[in-house]
Amino acid sequence: MSSTTRAFRPQALSTTSLRALSRAKFLWILALAVIVIASIALPAFRSTVSVNSLLASLAPIVLIAVGQGIVVMWGGIDLSVGAIAGLATVVLSLSPVLPGGAALAVPLVLIAGLVVGLANGSGVIAGINPLLMTFAASGVVQGFALLLQSTPGAGIPLPLLTVLGTSLGAVPLFALIALVVLIVAWAWMGQSRAGRYVQAVGYDQRIATRLGFPVRRSALLVYGLSGVFASLGGMAIASRTYTADALVGASSVIDSIATVLVAGIVITGGIGSLLSILPAAVIIAVVGQVITLTGTDTYYQTIFKGVLLIAAMGVYGLADRGLKIPWRLRPKDKDAAPAQTRSEPAR
C-alpha cells in the first residue's frame, strides 16, 4: 500500500471532529445563553408542559438534521427530507388498513424512507446534480403522499399514537431517540472507516476516487441514512401533532439545512462535526418556543430561520479561502495534493 493511501486511511480518532467541536464552543455557549434568557424573560418557558413541548419540537429537527448533515459532509444535499417526513405521517395514519396494523406501519415508514434515499443516491451516482435530484424526488414523494392521504389532518390511530407519544417524565421518547441517533452518528462519522471515507469524499472527490475509495457506495449510504432519519423525523412530528399531513414536513428542509450550517458543517463537504447539530437545533427550537409562548405570529419564525441561513452562508463565504484540509487527510506525495476547487458529486 502506498504512503498516499495510508495517509488517507481512516484513523481510530477523528482529529477533524475534535477540531470542529473546539470551534463550536461559542455555539454551545450561545445555546445555553438563549435558554437562560428565555427562562428569565418567560416564566411559562420553565413549566413542565413547555419543556415537554420544546423537547418534542426539538426531536424532529435533530433527527432530520443528522441525516442532512451526513449528506452535506459527503458533499451533497437532500431537499427531499420534508416530503419523506410528510409521507411518514401519512403511512402511520393508514395503519388500520394495513395487514399487520401498527406493527407493520413503523417498519414500512422506515423502509419507505430508505427506498427514497437509495433512489436519490442512485440518481446522484448516475450524474444528476444532488440539488436537482432531491428536488425532483421531493415532488414525486409529496405527490405520492397526497394520493395516499384520505383527508389533510387525518388523525393517527390511538394505539399507535400512545406508543409514539410515550414520555419519561417531561422527556418525550423521540427526544431520547434523537439524542441516541445523534451520538451514534457522530461516533460513526468520526471513528469508523466508512465515516472517514464520507468525509474524505466530501472534501475532495477526485482525490478519493484516485485512491480507490468507495465513492458510489458511500453516496447510497449517506442518502439512504438521510431517508431513514427523515422518516424517523416524520414519526416524531406525528407524535407531537397527532395528525397526518403530506405537507407537514415543508419547513423541515430549511430547518435541517439551517441547523447543519449553523452547526459549522461546511456546505461544500468534508469538514464539521455532527455533534454540533445539537446546540444549533436547540437555538432554533427555543426561538420557536418563545414565539409560540408570546403569541407572536409564527411567520416570524420562518423569517428568523431564513436570516439565520443567510448569515451562516455569508460566514462560510467569507471564510472559504481559509479552509484547510485536515492533517489526517493530507497526502504525503506532492502529485496527490488536493485540487484547488472541489469536484462535482459522483458521476
N, C-alpha and C positions, 0 to 999 in steps of 0.2 A: 504494500500500500504506500502511495506516495506521501511525501510530507504535507502536500497541499490538502489531500483528502483527510489526513489525520488532523490537520488544523481546523477542518470544518466538522470533525466528528463531535456529536453531542456529548456534553460533559455531565457529570453527576449533579453539579450545582450550576445554576444559571446566573452568571455574573450580570448579564443584561437585565434580568428581572430584579436583581438586588439593587442595581443602579437606578432602575426605574422607580422602585419603591422608595429609594432615598430621595429622589427628586419629587416624589409625591407627598412628602411630609407636609408641605403647605396645604395640600388638598385635604389631608386628614384634619389638620388644624381648622381649616375653613369649615369643614362639615360639622365639627364639634361646636364651633362658634355659632353657626346657623341654628343648631339645635338649642344651644343655651339661650340665644337671643329670642327665639320663638317661645321657649318655655317661660321666660321672664315677661315677655310682652303679652302673651296669651295664656292665662291660667287654664283655659279649656284644652290647650295643647298637651297639658300634663295628665289629663284624665286617662283612665284605662281604656275607655272607648276610643279616644283619639289615638292612643298608642297602637291599639289593635288595628285601627283604620290605616294608620301610617305604615305599619309593617305589611298589611295586606296589599297596599298600593306599591310598596317597595319591591315585593317579591317578583311580580312580572317584569318590572324594569330591569332588575338584576339578571333574571333568567334569560331574557331576550338579549340583553346587552352582552352577556357572556358569549353567546353564540355569535353575535355580531363582532365582538372583539376578536374571536378566533379567526373569523373570516378576514377581518381587516389586517390582523397580524400576518396572514398569508399573502396579503396584497390585493384582496378583492373587496367586495361589498355585497350586502344582501338586502335588497329592497322588498323582498317577499315576506319578511318576518311578520308584518302586520296582518297580511292576508292569511298566513298559516295560523296565527293566533285566533283569528276570526273563525276559520274553518274548524279549529279545535272545539270552540264553544258550540258550534252547530252540531258537530258529531256527538258531543256529550248530550245535547238535547234530544237526539234521536235514539238514545239508549233503550227506551221502552220497545221500540220496533225492531231492535237488533236481536238475532237468535240467542246470543249469550247475555243480553241485557247489559247492565252496568259493568259486569265482569269483562265484557268484550269491548266496551266503549273506550276505556282508558288505553289498552294496548293499541286499539285501532287509531286513536288520536296520535299516539307516538309514531306508529307506522306511517300514517299519512304525512306527518312532518318529515320523517326520514326520506320518504319517496320524493317529496317535493325538493328536499335538499339535494338528493342524489341527481335529480333531473337538472337542477341548477348547476351542480358541479360538472355534469356531463356536457352541458351547453358551453360552459367556460372552457373545458378541455377541447371542445370542438372548434374553439376560436371565437366564440361570441363574447363581446365585451361584457364583463360581470354586471355593469350598471344596466345595460340593455336586457341581458338575460334575466336577471332577477326582477326587473320592472315588468317584463312580459309575463314572467311566471306569476307575479303578483296579480295581474289582471285575470289570468286563467284560473288561479286558485280562488280568487274572490268571486268570480262568476260561477264557479262550480259550487261554492258555499251558498251563494244566493239561490241556486237551483234547489239545493237540498233543504234550505231553510223554509219551513212552512209559513211562519209569520215572524217579522222582526220583533225581537224582545221575548221570544218564547222562553218559558221557564225551564230550568234544569230540574230533572226529576228529583224529588225529595230524598230518596235513599242515596243517590249519588252525591247530591249536594251536602248531605250530612257528613259523608266521608271527606269530601274535598274541603269543606269548611271547618274541619277539626282544628281546634286551638289548644295549646298547652298554656293555660292561664291567659295572658294577653297576647301570646305569640301564636300567630296562625301557622298551621302545618306547612304551608307553602313558603313561609318566610324561612323556616328551618331548612326546607329542601333547597331553596335558593342559596342559602349560605353554604350548604354542603357541596352543591354543584359548583359554586364559585371557587371554593378551596381546592376541590379535586381537579377542576380545570386548570387552575393556576399551577398546581403541583405538576400536573401532566405536561403543561406547556413548558415549564422551566426545567424539569428534571428527566423527562423521557426522551428517547431518541426521536420518536415521531413528532413530539412538540418542538424540539430543536430544529428538526427539518422544516417545520412550518415557518419558524422564524427566519431560517436561512433563505427559504424560497421567497418570503416576503421582502427581505432586504435586497436581494438581487437574484432574480430567477435565472438569468443566464449563467451566473457562476454556479448556482445549484444544479442546473441541467448539465453543465460541463463536468461536474463532479459525480454525476450519476445519481443524484438524489431523486426520490420518487415524487416528482412534481405533479404528475397527473393523479396519482393515487392520493396525494395529500389534498388535492382540490376536492375530490369526492369526500374525503374525510371531513374537512372543515365545513363544507356546505351541508353535509349530512348531519353533523353535530348542530349546526345553526338551525336546521329544520326541526330537530328533536327538541332543542331548548325553546324554540318559538312555540312549539306545541305545548310544552310544559307551562310557558308563559300564558298561553291561552287558557289553560286549565286554571291557572292562578287567577286570571281575570274573571273567569266564570264563578270561582269560589267567592269572589268579592261582590260581583254584580248580581249573581243568582240568575242571570239571563243568558241567552244565546243570541248572537248577532254577528253576521258575516262581516260587518263593518266596524266591529268593536275594537279591532286592533289597529285602526288607522293611525292613531297617534304613536303607536309602538315603534314605527320606523324612525321618526325624528327623535323619540326618546332614546332609542338604542344607539343611534349614531352620535347624538349629543353626549350621552353618557360615556361612550367609548373615547371620544375626542377629549372631553374634559378629564378623563382618567389618565391622559398622557400617552395613549396609544397612537402612534404616528399613522396618519391616514394612508401613507404610501406603503406601510407594512414593515414588519421585521423588528420594530422597537416598541417596547412598552411592557406593562405588567397587568394581567387580568385582575389581580387583587385590588388594584387601584380603582376598579369599577365600583366597589362598594361605597367609598366616600362620595364619588361623583353621583351615584344613584341616590344617596341619602340627601344630597343638596337639592336635587330635582324633586324628590318625594316630599321633603319638608316644605319647600316653597309651594308645592301643590296643596299640601295640607293647610298651610297658612291661608292661602287664597280661599279654600273651602270654608275654613272656620270664620273668616272675616266677612264672608258673604260677597266677596269681590267677584266680578264677572270672570268666569273660567277662561274666557278668551285671553285674559292677561297671562294665563299660564302658558298658552301657546306662543304668545309674544316673547315671554321670558326664555322659552326653550330656543326659539329662533335666534334671539340676540346672543344667547349662550353659545349656540352653534357657530354663529358668525365670528364671535370673539375667539373661540377655540381655533377656527380655521385661520384667522388672522395671526394668531400667535405662532402657529406652525409654519405659516407662510414666511414670517419674519425670521424664524429660527431654522428654516430648512437648510441653509448653507452651512450651519454649524453642526448638523448631524454627522456623526462619525460612526463607522462600522465598529461593533463591539469587538474587543481584542480576541475573544474566543472564536470569532468567525473570520478573523483576518488570515488570508492565505500567506504563506511564507515566501512563495515564489513570486517574483516580480511580474511574470507573464500572466499570473492569475489574479492580478489586482482588480478590484471591483470596478465596474464601469461607472462613469460619472453620472449617468442617468439611469433611472430604474427601468427595468424591462417591462414589457406588456405581460398580462396574465397568460396562463398556459394556453398553448395552441394545440 
